[in-house]
Amino acid sequence: MRDKLLSLFNDALQVLNPYDAVAGAFKNNSIQTGTTTLPLKSFKDVYLLAAGKASIEMARAVMDCGGVNPEHKLVVCPKGSKIPDTLEACTIEAEHPVPGEGSEQAGRAAIQFVKDIPEGALLICCISGGTSSLLVQPAEGISLEELNQTHELLLNSGADIHEMNAVRKHLSQIKGGQLLRHLNKKATLVNLIISDVPGDDPAVIGSGPTVADTSTFLDASKVLSNYTLWEKVPQSVQQHIKRGMSGNDPETIKSVEMKSFIEIVASAKMLANKVLEVAKHSEFGILNSEFPKHKSERDLTVEVADVPFTEDVQKVASEVAGRAKEMVKSVERPCLLVCYGESKVNVTGEGKGGRNQELALRGALKIAGYDHITWLSMGTDGIDGPTDAAGAVVDGKTIGNARLKGLDPEEYLKRNDAYHFHEEMGTLVKTGPTGNNLMDLTMVLVL
């Protein structure tokens, strides 16, 4: 079942790809945002700014849909991305997940790019996950090294993406809508966004460089205090936040002064529904060859979660496994459970892994002995944590087989070393960057 789940994962990602998601917002040389139609020819000029893991395909779609002057575009993508010739001259490769010199260069370039946009022009801003690391300009008095130190502390603390971004926005000159300080108030802004966060809040996706922000310096302070990080972050970070709380440094942008529109063109919820469509259409090929038809033609039952998971990884594993076990008893099989979101991992060990690899390992422990359950947990961007893996696929036999090999799954978890467990068991999955980013996807197949 491993290969069939991986095939379904890849097929669904291909159906909801960044190019088509963005192209779907264009029709007859116009952009459709909600109930508003904006003819491209009604603007003095059209500019394009694209940033994030999906920036290349998003930018390519906008260019193919017409209206953008070839000289009026800036694309920021992760280093190592495959860049087409048509975008090479306007693309900056930056570092991810840890910002580097390229990220600062991209931040400076984005500020200048926006400054050069005249009144009466349209800025199409394509944002996807990863923008927070790729597009960086630290607040005055904070170095890139100090920014990265703070981010690493947040990543390992168990803070969720909303909490992390509340801090990151207030240590930046770009995030939290602050890029708009440099945009002509008489320009028009259209945000086309691919969501990689629970709740699809545009202000959180990529730390919202062109979207109004509701978080405050006080919120940032509370996050650092709640996770006992205040005394661990650099003095420059503490001082900047203190200045902000006292009103001596400007807050993030609380309202957008120019005419602006926001369209979420793809999200994890949309992907989960695409999984349902693809699975029901293809039926995995399991019904004819691997699952007995006791009564009549058996259809695949697909259950899609209503809301994203955001809790601690142990709780997510327990809830998903619990539902899968219920399906074993109460749902006519075969059936597929589709969940999406971002679990939280409090990293205390020195091992290697990512939240999907740890979720899969914890899931394997929960379904041990259930021979007809297969579990996939994957990052839709193809990158799970600071590793070269996208996630892992396990089943009800994984833990038993591991113990036969003399492996102790619990010890791997104590070290936060899920990567090496899955490597030993052959359950690790490496896809390479997918060029997409729609949070994490967990699929559990029950036969």
C-alpha positions in Angstrom: 0.0 0.0 0.0 3.0 2.3 0.4 3.4 2.9 -3.3 -0.3 3.4 -3.8 -0.5 6.1 -1.1 2.6 7.8 -2.5 1.0 7.8 -5.9 -2.2 9.3 -4.6 -0.1 12.0 -2.7 1.7 12.9 -5.9 -1.4 12.8 -8.1 -3.3 15.2 -5.8 -0.4 17.6 -5.7 -0.2 17.6 -9.4 -3.9 18.3 -9.8 -3.6 21.3 -7.3 -0.4 22.7 -8.7 0.7 26.3 -8.2 0.6 27.2 -11.9 -3.0 26.1 -12.4 -4.0 27.6 -9.1 -2.8 31.0 -10.1 -3.9 30.8 -13.7 -7.4 30.1 -12.5 -7.6 33.6 -11.2 -7.2 35.0 -14.7 -9.8 35.2 -17.4 -10.0 37.3 -20.6 -7.0 39.4 -19.6 -8.5 40.2 -16.2 -7.9 39.1 -12.6 -10.9 37.7 -10.8 -10.8 38.2 -7.0 -14.0 37.2 -5.3 -16.8 39.1 -7.1 -14.4 41.8 -8.5 -13.0 41.7 -12.0 -9.9 43.8 -12.7 -9.1 44.3 -16.4 -5.3 44.4 -16.8 -5.5 47.0 -19.5 -7.1 49.4 -17.1 -3.8 49.9 -15.3 -1.0 52.2 -16.2 1.4 49.2 -15.8 1.5 45.8 -14.2 4.2 44.6 -11.9 4.8 41.1 -10.4 6.4 40.2 -7.1 6.5 36.4 -6.3 8.1 34.9 -3.3 8.1 31.5 -1.6 8.6 27.8 -2.4 6.0 28.0 -5.2 7.2 31.3 -6.6 8.6 30.0 -9.9 5.4 28.3 -11.0 3.2 31.1 -9.7 5.2 33.7 -11.5 5.2 31.7 -14.7 1.4 31.5 -14.6 1.1 35.3 -14.2 3.5 35.9 -17.1 1.7 33.4 -19.3 -1.6 35.1 -18.6 -0.2 38.4 -19.9 -0.2 42.0 -18.9 3.2 42.1 -17.0 6.0 44.1 -18.5 9.0 41.7 -18.7 11.1 44.3 -16.9 8.7 44.7 -14.1 9.0 41.5 -12.1 10.9 40.1 -9.2 10.9 36.5 -8.1 12.4 35.1 -4.9 12.8 31.3 -4.7 14.8 28.8 -2.6 18.4 28.1 -3.7 18.6 25.2 -6.0 15.3 25.8 -7.7 14.9 25.0 -11.3 14.5 28.5 -12.9 13.2 28.8 -16.5 15.1 31.1 -18.9 12.2 33.5 -19.0 12.6 34.2 -15.3 16.3 33.9 -14.8 17.2 37.6 -15.1 14.6 38.7 -12.5 15.1 35.9 -9.9 17.0 35.9 -6.7 17.8 32.6 -5.0 17.7 32.8 -1.2 18.2 30.5 1.7 15.6 28.3 3.4 14.8 27.3 6.1 17.5 29.4 7.7 17.8 32.9 6.1 21.2 33.9 4.7 22.9 36.6 2.6 20.6 35.8 -0.3 17.5 36.4 1.9 18.8 39.8 2.9 19.6 40.6 -0.7 16.1 39.6 -1.7 14.7 41.7 1.1 16.5 44.8 -0.1 15.6 44.1 -3.7 11.9 43.8 -2.8 11.9 47.1 -1.0 13.5 48.9 -3.9 11.2 47.0 -6.4 8.1 48.2 -4.5 9.4 51.8 -4.2 9.7 52.0 -8.0 6.0 51.2 -8.7 4.2 54.3 -9.8 0.7 55.5 -9.1 -1.9 54.0 -11.3 0.0 50.7 -11.6 -1.1 47.2 -10.5 1.1 45.1 -8.3 0.4 41.3 -8.4 1.9 39.8 -5.4 2.2 36.0 -5.4 3.0 34.7 -1.9 3.6 31.1 -0.8 5.1 29.3 2.2 8.8 29.9 2.8 8.6 33.6 2.1 9.4 34.3 5.8 12.9 32.9 5.3 13.5 33.9 1.7 12.5 37.6 2.0 14.4 39.1 5.0 15.3 42.6 6.2 15.9 42.5 10.0 14.7 45.4 12.2 17.3 48.1 12.8 19.8 47.0 15.4 19.2 43.3 14.9 21.7 41.2 12.9 20.8 38.3 10.6 22.7 36.0 13.0 20.6 37.2 16.0 17.4 36.8 13.9 18.3 33.2 13.1 19.2 32.5 16.7 15.7 33.7 17.7 14.0 31.7 15.0 15.8 28.5 15.9 14.7 28.9 19.5 11.1 29.3 18.3 11.3 26.3 16.0 12.4 24.0 18.8 10.0 25.5 21.4 6.7 23.9 20.2 5.3 27.3 19.3 2.8 27.2 16.4 3.1 29.1 13.2 0.9 32.0 14.4 3.0 32.5 17.5 6.3 32.2 15.6 5.2 34.7 13.0 4.0 37.2 15.7 7.6 37.3 16.8 9.2 37.3 13.4 7.0 40.1 12.1 8.1 42.4 14.9 11.8 41.7 14.2 11.5 42.7 10.6 11.2 45.7 8.3 9.2 43.7 5.7 6.9 41.2 7.5 3.5 42.1 8.9 2.6 44.3 5.9 5.6 46.5 6.3 6.6 46.1 2.7 3.6 48.3 1.9 5.3 51.3 3.6 7.2 51.6 0.3 4.3 51.2 -2.1 2.6 54.2 -3.8 -0.8 54.7 -2.1 -2.4 55.3 -5.5 -1.3 51.9 -6.8 -3.6 48.8 -6.7 -2.5 45.6 -5.0 -3.7 42.0 -5.7 -2.4 39.2 -3.5 -2.6 35.7 -4.9 -1.7 33.4 -2.1 -1.0 29.7 -1.6 -1.7 28.9 2.0 0.6 26.7 4.1 -0.9 27.6 7.5 -3.9 26.4 9.5 -6.9 28.7 9.1 -5.5 30.2 5.8 -4.9 33.6 7.4 -3.2 35.8 4.8 -1.5 37.7 7.5 0.3 34.6 8.7 1.2 33.1 5.3 4.8 34.0 4.6 4.5 36.4 7.6 2.2 38.6 5.4 4.6 41.1 3.8 1.7 42.8 1.9 -1.2 42.1 4.3 -2.4 44.1 7.4 -1.3 42.5 10.7 -3.3 42.3 14.0 -0.4 41.0 16.2 1.5 43.4 18.4 4.9 43.8 20.1 3.1 42.8 23.3 2.0 39.6 21.6 5.6 38.9 20.5 6.8 39.5 24.1 4.1 37.1 25.4 5.1 34.3 23.0 8.8 34.5 24.1 7.8 34.6 27.7 5.2 31.7 27.5 7.8 29.4 25.9 10.5 30.6 28.4 12.6 32.1 25.6 12.8 35.7 26.7 16.1 35.3 28.6 17.5 33.2 25.8 17.0 35.5 22.8 19.7 38.1 22.0 19.7 41.4 23.9 19.1 43.3 20.7 15.8 41.4 20.2 14.7 42.1 23.8 15.5 45.8 23.4 13.7 46.1 20.1 10.5 44.5 21.4 10.7 46.7 24.6 11.0 49.8 22.4 8.1 48.7 20.3 5.9 48.1 23.4 6.8 51.6 24.7 5.8 53.1 21.3 9.3 54.1 20.3 9.5 51.7 17.3 6.6 51.6 14.8 4.1 48.7 14.9 3.4 46.5 11.9 0.9 47.7 9.4 -2.7 47.6 10.8 -4.6 48.8 7.8 -3.8 48.9 4.0 -4.2 52.3 2.6 -4.3 51.5 -1.1 -6.9 49.6 -3.0 -6.1 45.9 -2.3 -7.5 42.4 -2.9 -6.7 39.0 -1.5 -7.4 35.6 -3.1 -6.4 32.3 -1.6 -5.8 30.3 -4.8 -4.7 27.0 -3.1 -4.8 25.6 0.4 -4.4 22.3 2.4 -8.2 22.0 2.6 -8.4 22.3 -1.2 -5.7 19.6 -1.5 -7.5 17.3 0.9 -10.6 17.6 -1.3 -8.5 16.9 -4.4 -7.3 13.7 -2.7 -10.9 12.7 -2.2 -11.6 13.3 -5.9 -8.5 11.5 -7.2 -9.0 8.6 -4.8 -12.6 8.1 -5.6 -11.8 8.3 -9.3 -8.8 6.0 -9.3 -9.9 3.8 -6.4 -6.1 3.2 -5.9 -6.4 0.2 -8.2 -7.0 -1.8 -5.0 -10.5 -2.9 -5.5 -9.9 -5.3 -8.4 -6.7 -6.8 -7.3 -6.2 -6.6 -3.5 -9.5 -6.3 -1.7 -12.1 -9.0 -1.8 -15.7 -8.0 -2.9 -17.8 -10.0 -0.5 -21.2 -8.6 -1.5 -21.0 -6.4 -4.6 -18.7 -3.7 -6.1 -16.9 -2.1 -3.2 -16.4 1.7 -3.3 -13.6 3.4 -1.5 -14.9 5.4 1.5 -13.0 8.6 1.9 -13.3 10.8 5.0 -11.7 14.2 4.9 -11.1 16.2 8.1 -13.2 19.3 8.6 -10.4 21.3 10.2 -6.6 21.2 10.2 -4.7 19.6 13.1 -2.5 22.1 15.0 -1.9 20.3 18.3 1.1 18.6 19.8 2.3 15.7 17.6 1.5 13.1 20.3 -2.1 14.3 20.5 -2.4 14.4 16.7 -1.1 10.8 16.4 -3.5 9.6 19.1 -6.5 11.3 17.4 -5.7 10.1 13.9 -5.0 6.6 15.1 -8.1 6.5 17.2 -10.2 7.4 14.2 -8.4 4.8 12.0 -9.1 2.1 14.6 -12.8 3.1 14.7 -12.9 2.6 10.9 -11.5 -0.9 11.3 -14.5 -1.7 13.4 -17.4 0.4 12.1 -16.8 1.5 8.5 -17.3 -0.7 5.5 -13.8 -1.1 4.1 -11.7 -0.2 2.2 -11.6 3.4 3.6 -9.2 6.3 3.6 -8.8 9.0 6.2 -7.4 12.3 5.0 -6.1 14.9 7.5 -4.0 18.0 7.1 -2.3 20.7 9.2 0.8 21.3 11.2 1.6 19.4 14.4 3.8 20.9 17.1 7.0 19.2 18.2 8.9 20.3 21.3 12.5 19.3 20.4 14.5 18.3 23.4 16.8 15.6 21.8 19.8 15.9 19.6 18.4 13.6 16.8 17.4 14.3 13.3 13.9 14.5 11.9 10.8 16.6 11.1 7.3 16.8 12.4 6.0 14.4 9.7 8.6 11.8 10.4 7.9 12.0 14.1 4.1 11.9 13.5 4.5 8.8 11.4 6.6 7.1 14.0 4.2 7.9 16.8 1.4 6.8 14.5 3.2 3.5 13.9 3.2 2.9 17.6 -0.5 3.6 17.9 -1.5 1.2 15.0 1.0 -1.6 15.9 -0.6 -4.9 15.3 -3.3 -3.6 13.0 -2.0 -5.3 9.9 -4.5 -3.7 7.5 -3.6 0.0 8.3 -1.1 2.0 6.3 -0.2 5.5 7.4 1.5 8.3 5.3 2.6 11.6 6.8 4.3 14.0 4.3 5.3 17.7 3.9 3.7 18.9 0.7 6.8 20.9 -0.1 8.8 17.8 -0.1 10.9 19.0 2.8 10.3 17.8 6.4 12.2 19.9 9.0 15.9 20.3 8.4 16.2 17.0 6.5 16.2 15.8 2.9 13.1 13.7 3.5 9.4 14.6 2.9 8.1 12.3 5.5 7.4 8.6 6.0 5.0 5.8 5.3 4.4 3.1 8.0 1.9 0.4 8.7 0.7 -1.9 11.4 3.7 -4.2 11.0 6.4 -1.5 11.2 6.9 -1.5 15.0 6.9 -5.3 15.3 9.5 -5.5 12.5 11.6 -2.8 14.2 11.7 -4.7 17.4 12.7 -7.9 15.6 15.7 -5.9 14.3 16.6 -4.8 17.8 15.4 -1.2 17.4 13.6 0.6 20.2 11.1 3.1 18.7 10.6 4.9 22.0 14.3 5.6 22.3 14.3 7.2 18.9 11.4 9.4 19.9 13.3 10.5 23.1 16.1 11.7 20.9 13.8 13.3 18.4 15.5 11.0 15.9 12.7 9.8 13.7 14.8 10.2 10.6 17.2 7.5 11.5 14.4 5.1 12.7 12.7 5.4 9.3 16.0 5.2 7.5 16.7 1.9 9.3 13.2 0.6 8.5 13.0 1.7 4.9 9.9 3.8 5.7 11.5 7.2 4.9 10.3 9.0 1.8 12.4 11.4 -0.2 10.7 13.3 -3.0 12.9 16.4 -3.3 11.3 19.9 -3.4 7.8 19.7 -5.0 7.6 23.4 -5.9 4.4 23.5 -3.8 3.6 24.2 -0.2 0.2 23.3 1.4 1.0 22.3 4.9 1.3 18.6 5.9 -0.8 15.8 4.7 -1.6 12.6 6.6 -3.5 9.8 4.8 -4.4 6.5 6.6 -5.7 3.6 4.5 -7.7 0.9 6.2 -8.3 -2.3 4.3 
